[in-house]
């Protein structure tokens, strides 16, 4: 009897082990959590499992960390050689940092993939001549502005006169209002002053704009559009740090002038993405610079009834070098420690097909796809057309922006530039600290 | 009879040693090993690319850490923050003990309600206050606006006091709980004897109760100081250490060195220095408390 029980237990153990081995054949994808990106990727993964995955006898499943410090958690896992995920997230600004823990996917970059992504999108996932990820989501920045307020400013003579008086008084030059698509950074500042109640008590909104000035690296990405439009970059062609330049000083002063004039909320020094959306969404702010992802949130009348049907988007203001917007992509690539790279590649190859990306876009994702796919889904996603257009025309990644030290540079800039905007250090000190830091890291 | 008592005591001591062995093994595994690993890391030039293969770097990480002005700025913030918070939490905790002790002696379940802030995770506390204090969506600024006292709690001029205020609101209950326990452990006979000698009300508190609570006050003060000194969560959520680095605590500084700036050895060296400083302070606090009690 006892022997029979032992044999039964052993048989059960063997069956369980075999089952577990079969389960090991599945691949796990660590992806960006929450929002439309998660919803869309879940749909695509389900579709893969039902079609290409089934044909290849492979099943993909998704895992997520929370958004807070996502990349730090992934870095710790990847550096420790974790095999808990086979496919992992990449981003333009940290592809160099994660490259040592990833396997390039150069062999997936076939001529066919150009039917899905333009070369510029693939380049955002490249580092040192290798491609590390299939781009899934494009991020850049728009001006989100209140159409009703701007229309009145452009048509009401009393408002125009007041605008001229305020610009003469505060900026020393009498200016005329313009449509946001024609703004320079001076117009951006002038319109922010005009719509701020403490400067213009007749303004229907409390503040002209809302700047994101929390000591957070992502806020620097928004700011860098101004620097680039004045001709600024991190490094010149010889690799020399070029922060101590007029371009950076003028870009910094755009934020400084608005902050000093209190044309942005007083607690902007603690604002990031969500706070700016909340401020604009209450209907108490005339316009803002914001990530492209905000469009899908702000058009929801349940969340933001105060601005329902009242806002529109356009590109960032122009500087002497034209219009610029800092852009990056998120993507999915191969974990170097994975034992199932071949299977994971099958999923990535599927992800790079026009069918998968069309579905991903329709379900709410924001991939940097070719015009043909953009046009096919444009009816339901007006922001997508502008994203593709702006990325192609105005998008830039700073020199050194994909290096292993890019995150450190953004962090250092955030610490010092937010200090300048909020009056804790002067501009020369902020620029010197950033220059010294960057010189140190890029010298290595 | 006496021999039997000695035997029982020896057996209890032997049992205690067995229990202590298990505890010590647990601590050695869960705290000792990471501490030793970090000690090695602080003397090596390891990186994320090579977590186990760093070579010996001597005191280079410590030199780099000490030479970085960011360390002294963060240390200054943490010291001020720790001292201010510990002092206010102690004062408030003591005041609450003296005011509420009679009530809580009759209705001890009320203590549970007072402990609620302590049960919220500090990071969640940061998120909560980010919502509550927001100029547009926050409840408190909205009511203050109605009353004609518009205050921007997270504005650059107030954010320092706001992060201190949140720390105090969350952790005063801890100081209160320990001090209350100390107050309740003072024998009733002592209070009755003092009353017979004419010490009642404020005199009783000043001459009898407070001196008996001093060892606990010292310990609570040190614990609260160390805890506030290494603050991270709610400040990181609310301000990210800014504007600039005006609210960058030593813990936030270490985190950014490690994860954002990739200088792992320097970050671990600062952690080791922080650990040594904390242990020294706690040891000093314990000695002071023991000496005070002995007197």
Interface residues (C-beta under 8 A of the other chain):
Chain A: X68 X69 X72 X75 X79 X80 X97 X100 X101 X213 X214 X215 X216 X217 X265 X266 X267 X269 X270 X272 X275 X278 X279 X282 X284 X404 X405 X407 X408 X411 X412 X414 X415 X416 X418 X419 X420 X421 X422 X423 X424 X425
Chain B: X48 X49 X51 X123 X130 X133 X134 X135 X136 X137 X152 X153 X154 X155 X156 X159 X238 X239 X240 X241 X242 X243 X244 X245 X246 X248 X256 X259 X260 X261 X262
